[in-house]
């Protein structure tokens, strides 16, 4: 029983070591051998103990991998290898001019299906509609600005719609 537990701990430790120190699979092979050896030793103690040990191993192995992956970005080597991502709050992630666009009106320059371009505040801006298709030339109003995403909605035409008498039969 002691041998099985020691080999399992060694195998799980080697799994974590593979996460921290890429060894082209050498540590993974040693981890697999240690875990298989622990299962053989556990079944050598008895079938009931072997089955319980197999279930324990099946639960501990994925948990150990997840813990290793969670700890890696905080490690000294992980801090050098994992680039910090930009959030919508970061100044570099967004165009600061877009923040002043909320509530402004403009004209669609390319069909929005649902993304495209509109002329807002005297400049061309990448925009997205709320899901509907908006043809070019239509008037739109900015309803939301979140990060680098400018959401627009079509402004209903104020001109009276064409009556059915104007359309040819």
MIDREN-149297 format. One line per 5 residues: number of its first residue (from 0); their letters; for each residue x, y, z of N, C-alpha, C, O, CB. Coordinates in steps of 0.1 Angstrom, whole numbers, m for minus. Glycine has a CB too. Layout:
! MIDREN-149297
NUM = A = X Y Z X Y Z X Y Z X Y Z X Y Z | ...
***
This chain:
! MIDREN-149297
0 = XXXXX = 8 m12 0 0 0 0 9 12 0 6 22 m7 m9 0 12 | 19 12 8 28 24 8 35 26 m5 37 38 m9 39 22 19 | 39 16 m12 45 17 m25 36 23 m35 40 32 m43 50 3 m30 | 23 19 m35 13 24 m44 11 39 m42 11 47 m52 0 17 m43 | 10 43 m30 8 57 m26 21 66 m30 19 77 m36 5 59 m11
5 = XXXXX = 32 61 m27 45 68 m31 46 69 m46 50 80 m51 57 61 m25 | 43 59 m53 44 60 m68 34 69 m74 37 76 m83 42 46 m74 | 22 69 m68 11 79 m73 16 93 m70 14 102 m79 m2 76 m66 | 21 96 m58 26 109 m55 37 113 m64 38 125 m69 31 110 m40 | 46 104 m67 57 107 m76 52 110 m90 56 120 m97 67 95 m77
10 = XXXXX = 42 102 m95 36 104 m108 29 118 m109 31 125 m119 26 93 m111 | 21 121 m99 15 134 m99 24 146 m98 22 156 m105 5 135 m87 | 35 144 m91 46 154 m90 52 156 m104 56 167 m107 56 151 m79 | 55 145 m111 61 146 m124 51 153 m134 56 159 m143 65 132 m129 | 38 151 m132 28 157 m141 29 172 m139 30 180 m149 14 152 m138
15 = XXXXX = 30 177 m127 31 191 m124 45 196 m129 46 207 m135 30 194 m109 | 55 188 m128 68 192 m133 68 194 m148 75 203 m153 79 182 m128 | 61 185 m155 60 187 m169 53 200 m173 57 206 m183 52 175 m175 | 44 204 m165 37 217 m168 47 229 m167 48 238 m175 25 219 m159 | 55 228 m156 65 239 m153 78 238 m162 83 248 m165 68 239 m139
20 = XXXXX = 82 226 m165 95 224 m172 92 215 m184 93 203 m183 106 218 m163 | 89 221 m196 87 213 m208 99 205 m211 110 210 m212 84 222 m220 | 97 191 m212 109 182 m214 107 174 m226 113 163 m227 110 173 m201 | 99 179 m235 96 171 m248 90 158 m245 92 148 m252 109 170 m256 | 82 157 m234 75 144 m231 82 135 m222 77 125 m217 72 137 m243
25 = XXXXX = 95 137 m218 102 128 m210 96 127 m196 94 116 m191 117 132 m209 | 93 139 m190 87 138 m177 73 132 m177 68 125 m168 86 152 m171 | 66 134 m189 52 128 m190 53 112 m191 45 105 m185 45 133 m203 | 64 108 m198 66 93 m198 69 87 m185 63 77 m181 77 89 m208 | 78 94 m177 81 90 m164 69 90 m155 66 82 m146 92 98 m158
30 = XXXXX = 60 101 m156 48 102 m148 39 91 m151 33 85 m142 41 116 m151 | 37 88 m164 28 77 m168 33 64 m162 25 55 m157 27 76 m183 | 46 61 m163 52 49 m157 50 48 m142 46 37 m137 67 48 m161 | 51 59 m135 49 59 m121 35 57 m117 32 49 m108 54 72 m115 | 26 63 m125 11 61 m122 7 47 m125 m1 41 m117 3 71 m130
35 = XXXXX = 12 41 m136 8 27 m140 14 18 m129 8 8 m125 13 24 m154 | 27 21 m125 33 13 m114 25 13 m101 24 3 m94 47 17 m112 | 20 25 m98 12 26 m86 m1 18 m87 m6 12 m77 8 41 m83 | m7 18 m99 m19 10 m101 m16 m5 m100 m24 m13 m94 m26 13 m114 | m5 m10 m105 m1 m24 m104 1 m28 m90 m3 m38 m85 12 m27 m113
40 = XXXXX = 8 m19 m82 11 m21 m68 m2 m22 m60 m4 m30 m51 20 m11 m62 | m12 m13 m64 m24 m13 m57 m32 m25 m59 m38 m31 m50 m33 0 m61 | m33 m30 m72 m40 m42 m75 m33 m54 m68 m39 m65 m66 m41 m44 m90 | m20 m53 m66 m12 m64 m59 m17 m65 m45 m16 m76 m39 2 m61 m60 | m22 m54 m39 m27 m55 m25 m40 m62 m24 m44 m67 m14 m28 m40 m19
45 = XXXXX = m48 m61 m35 m61 m67 m35 m70 m60 m46 m68 m48 m49 m68 m67 m21 | m80 m67 m51 m88 m62 m61 m96 m50 m56 m98 m40 m63 m97 m72 m67 | m102 m51 m44 m110 m40 m39 m102 m27 m37 m106 m17 m41 m117 m44 m25 | m90 m29 m31 m81 m18 m29 m77 m12 m43 m76 0 m45 m69 m22 m21 | m74 m20 m53 m70 m16 m66 m81 m8 m73 m78 2 m79 m67 m28 m75
50 = XXXXX = m94 m12 m72 m105 m5 m78 m106 9 m71 m108 19 m78 m118 m13 m77 | m106 9 m58 m107 22 m51 m95 31 m54 m97 43 m56 m107 20 m36 | m83 26 m56 m71 33 m59 m73 39 m73 m68 50 m76 m59 24 m58 | m78 31 m82 m80 35 m96 m90 47 m97 m88 56 m104 m86 23 m105 | m101 46 m89 m110 57 m89 m103 70 m83 m105 81 m88 m123 54 m80
55 = XXXXX = m95 68 m72 m88 79 m67 m78 85 m77 m77 98 m78 m81 75 m54 | m72 77 m84 m62 82 m94 m70 89 m105 m65 99 m110 m54 70 m100 | m81 84 m109 m89 90 m120 m94 104 m116 m96 113 m124 m101 81 m124 | m96 106 m103 m100 119 m98 m88 129 m96 m89 141 m99 m108 118 m85 | m77 123 m91 m65 132 m87 m58 136 m100 m52 147 m100 m56 124 m78
60 = XXXXX = m57 128 m110 m49 132 m122 m54 144 m129 m46 153 m131 m48 120 m131 | m67 145 m132 m71 158 m139 m70 170 m129 m67 181 m133 m85 156 m144 | m73 167 m116 m72 178 m106 m58 184 m105 m56 196 m104 m77 174 m93 | m48 175 m106 m34 179 m105 m30 187 m117 m23 196 m116 m25 166 m104 | m35 182 m129 m32 190 m141 m37 204 m141 m31 213 m144 m37 182 m154
65 = XXXXX = m50 205 m136 m56 218 m135 m49 227 m125 m47 239 m128 m71 216 m131 | m45 221 m114 m38 229 m104 m25 234 m110 m21 246 m108 m36 221 m91 | m18 225 m117 m5 229 m123 m7 240 m133 1 250 m134 1 217 m130 | m17 239 m141 m20 250 m151 m24 263 m145 m21 274 m150 m30 245 m161 | m31 262 m134 m35 274 m127 m23 281 m120 m22 293 m119 m45 271 m116
70 = XXXXX = m14 273 m115 m2 279 m108 9 284 m118 17 293 m115 4 268 m99 | 9 278 m130 20 282 m140 21 296 m143 32 302 m142 18 274 m152 | 10 304 m146 12 318 m149 18 326 m137 23 337 m139 m1 324 m153 | 17 321 m125 22 328 m113 36 325 m110 42 331 m101 13 325 m101 | 42 315 m117 55 310 m114 65 320 m120 61 327 m130 58 296 m119
75 = XXXXX = 78 320 m116 87 329 m122 89 327 m137 90 337 m145 101 328 m115 | 89 314 m141 91 312 m156 78 315 m163 78 320 m174 95 297 m158 | 67 312 m157 54 315 m163 51 330 m165 45 334 m175 43 309 m154 | 56 338 m156 55 353 m158 62 358 m170 58 368 m176 60 360 m145 | 73 351 m174 80 355 m186 74 349 m198 76 355 m209 95 350 m185
80 = XXXXX = 67 338 m197 62 331 m209 47 335 m212 44 334 m224 63 316 m207 | 39 339 m203 25 342 m205 24 357 m206 27 364 m196 16 336 m194 | 19 362 m217 17 376 m219 5 380 m212 m6 374 m213 17 380 m234 | 5 392 m205 m7 397 m199 m16 402 m210 m12 410 m218 m4 407 m188 | m29 398 m209 m38 403 m219 m44 417 m216 m43 421 m205 m50 393 m221
85 = XXXXX = m48 423 m226 m54 436 m225 m69 435 m221 m76 426 m226 m53 445 m237 | m74 443 m213 m88 443 m209 m94 455 m216 m87 464 m221 m90 443 m194 | m108 456 m215 m115 468 m221 m111 480 m213 m114 491 m218 m130 465 m221 | m107 479 m201 m103 490 m192 m89 496 m196 m86 507 m193 m103 486 m178 | m81 488 m203 m68 492 m207 m68 503 m217 m77 503 m226 m59 480 m212
90 = XXXXX = m60 513 m216 m60 525 m225 m56 520 m239 m61 526 m249 m51 535 m220 | m47 511 m240 m42 506 m253 m51 498 m261 m50 496 m273 m29 499 m251 | m61 492 m254 m71 483 m261 m82 490 m268 m88 484 m277 m77 474 m250 | m84 503 m266 m95 510 m272 m91 523 m278 m80 529 m274 m106 512 m262 | m98 528 m288 m96 541 m293 m104 551 m284 m116 550 m283 m101 542 m308
95 = XXXXX = m97 559 m278 m103 568 m268 m113 578 m274 m122 583 m268 m92 577 m261 | m112 580 m287 m121 589 m294 m135 582 m295 m145 589 m296 m116 592 m309 | m136 569 m294 m148 562 m295 m157 565 m283 m170 564 m284 m146 547 m297 | m151 568 m272 m159 570 m260 m169 582 m261 m180 582 m255 m150 572 m248 | m165 592 m269 m173 604 m271 m184 602 m281 m192 611 m284 m165 615 m275
100 = XXXXX = m185 590 m288 m194 588 m299 m208 584 m294 m218 585 m301 m189 577 m308 | m210 580 m281 m223 575 m277 m233 586 m278 m231 597 m273 m222 570 m262 | m244 582 m285 m255 592 m287 m254 600 m300 m263 606 m304 m256 601 m275 | m242 599 m306 m241 606 m319 m247 599 m330 m250 587 m330 m226 609 m322 | m250 607 m341 m256 601 m353 m247 602 m365 m238 611 m365 m269 609 m356
105 = XXXXX = m249 593 m374 m241 593 m386 m247 586 m397 m259 582 m397 m227 587 m383 | m239 583 m408 m244 576 m420 m236 564 m422 m224 564 m421 m244 586 m432 | m243 553 m426 m237 540 m429 m229 541 m442 m235 546 m452 m247 529 m429 | m217 538 m442 m209 538 m455 m208 525 m462 m207 524 m474 m195 543 m452 | m210 514 m455 m210 500 m461 m221 493 m454 m224 495 m442 m197 493 m460
110 = XXXXX = m228 484 m461 m239 476 m456 m235 470 m443 m224 464 m442 m244 466 m466 | m243 471 m432 m241 465 m419 m248 451 m419 m260 451 m420 m245 474 m407 | m240 441 m419 m246 427 m419 m240 418 m408 m235 408 m412 m244 420 m432 | m240 421 m396 m243 433 m389 m231 442 m387 m233 453 m381 m249 429 m376 | m219 439 m392 m208 448 m390 m205 455 m403 m208 450 m414 m196 440 m385
115 = XXXXX = m199 467 m401 m195 475 m413 m189 488 m408 m183 489 m397 m207 477 m422 | m190 498 m417 m184 511 m414 m195 522 m415 m204 521 m423 m173 514 m424 | m193 532 m406 m202 543 m406 m194 556 m405 m183 556 m399 m213 542 m395 | m199 567 m410 m192 580 m408 m199 587 m396 m210 591 m396 m193 589 m421 | m191 587 m385 m196 593 m372 m186 603 m367 m174 601 m367 m198 582 m361
120 = XXXXX = m191 615 m364 m183 626 m359 m172 630 m368 m161 633 m364 m177 621 m346 | m174 629 m381 m165 633 m391 m154 623 m394 m145 626 m402 m158 645 m387 | m155 611 m389 m145 601 m392 m152 587 m395 m163 585 m390 m135 599 m381 | m145 578 m401 m150 565 m404 m147 556 m393 m136 555 m388 m143 559 m417 | m157 549 m388 m156 541 m376 m162 527 m379 m172 525 m386 m164 547 m364
125 = XXXXX = m155 517 m374 m160 503 m375 m172 502 m365 m170 505 m353 m149 492 m371 | m183 498 m370 m195 497 m361 m202 483 m363 m198 476 m373 m205 508 m364 | m211 480 m354 m219 468 m355 m233 471 m352 m235 479 m342 m213 456 m346 | m243 466 m359 m257 468 m356 m261 458 m345 m253 449 m341 m266 466 m368 | m273 459 m340 m278 451 m330 m283 437 m335 m291 430 m329 m289 457 m322
130 = XXXXX = m279 434 m347 m283 421 m354 m290 423 m367 m290 414 m375 m292 414 m344 | m296 435 m369 m303 437 m381 m294 442 m392 m283 447 m389 m314 447 m379 | m298 439 m405 m290 444 m416 m294 458 m419 m306 461 m420 m292 435 m429 | m284 467 m421 m287 481 m424 m280 485 m437 m268 483 m438 m282 490 m412 | m287 490 m447 m281 493 m460 m272 505 m459 m274 514 m450 m291 495 m470
135 = XXXXX = m263 507 m468 m254 519 m468 m263 531 m471 m273 530 m479 m243 517 m478 | m259 542 m466 m267 555 m468 m277 557 m457 m283 568 m456 m273 554 m481 | m280 547 m449 m290 549 m438 m285 557 m427 m273 556 m424 m295 535 m434 | m293 564 m420 m289 571 m408 m289 562 m396 m299 554 m394 m298 584 m406 | m279 563 m388 m278 555 m376 m275 563 m364 m270 575 m365 m268 544 m378
140 = XXXXX = m277 558 m352 m274 565 m339 m266 555 m331 m270 543 m330 m287 570 m332 | m256 559 m324 m248 551 m316 m255 548 m303 m259 558 m296 m234 557 m313 | m258 536 m300 m265 532 m287 m256 528 m276 m260 529 m264 m275 522 m290 | m245 522 m280 m236 517 m269 m221 517 m274 m219 514 m286 m240 503 m265 | m212 520 m265 m198 519 m268 m192 511 m256 m192 516 m245 m191 533 m269
145 = XXXXX = m187 500 m260 m180 491 m249 m167 486 m255 m167 478 m264 m190 479 m245 | m156 491 m249 m143 487 m254 m141 493 m268 m142 505 m270 m141 472 m253 | m138 484 m277 m136 488 m291 m148 485 m299 m147 485 m312 m124 482 m297 | m159 482 m293 m172 478 m300 m182 490 m300 m186 494 m289 m178 466 m294 | m185 495 m312 m195 506 m313 m208 500 m319 m208 496 m330 m189 518 m322
150 = XXXXX = m218 501 m311 m231 495 m315 m240 506 m320 m242 516 m313 m238 487 m303 | m246 504 m332 m255 514 m337 m269 508 m340 m271 496 m341 m249 520 m350 | m279 517 m341 m293 514 m344 m297 523 m355 m294 535 m355 m302 514 m332 | m306 518 m364 m311 526 m375 m321 536 m370 m329 533 m362 m317 517 m386 | m320 548 m375 m329 559 m372 m340 558 m383 m338 558 m395 m322 573 m372
155 = XXXXX = m353 556 m378 m364 555 m388 m364 567 m397 m362 579 m392 m377 553 m381 | m367 565 m410 m369 576 m419 m380 585 m415 m391 580 m412 m370 571 m434 | m379 598 m416 m390 607 m412 m398 610 m424 m409 616 m423 m385 620 m406 | m394 607 m436 m402 609 m449 m413 599 m449 m411 588 m445 m393 608 m461 | m424 603 m455 m436 594 m456 m432 583 m465 m426 585 m476 m449 601 m461
160 = XXXXX = m437 571 m462 m434 559 m470 m442 560 m483 m453 566 m484 m436 546 m463 | m437 553 m493 m444 553 m506 m457 545 m505 m457 534 m499 m435 547 m517 | m467 550 m511 m480 543 m511 m480 532 m521 m472 531 m530 m492 553 m513 | m490 524 m520 m491 512 m530 m495 517 m544 m493 509 m553 m501 502 m524 | m500 529 m545 m504 534 m558 m492 538 m567 m492 537 m579 m513 547 m557
165 = XXXX = m480 541 m560 m468 545 m567 m461 533 m573 m453 534 m583 m459 552 m558 | m464 521 m568 m457 509 m573 m464 503 m585 m476 502 m585 m455 498 m562 | m457 500 m596 m463 494 m608 m468 480 m605 m462 472 m597 m453 494 m619 | m479 476 m611 m485 463 m609 m479 453 m618 m484 441 m618 m500 464 m611
***
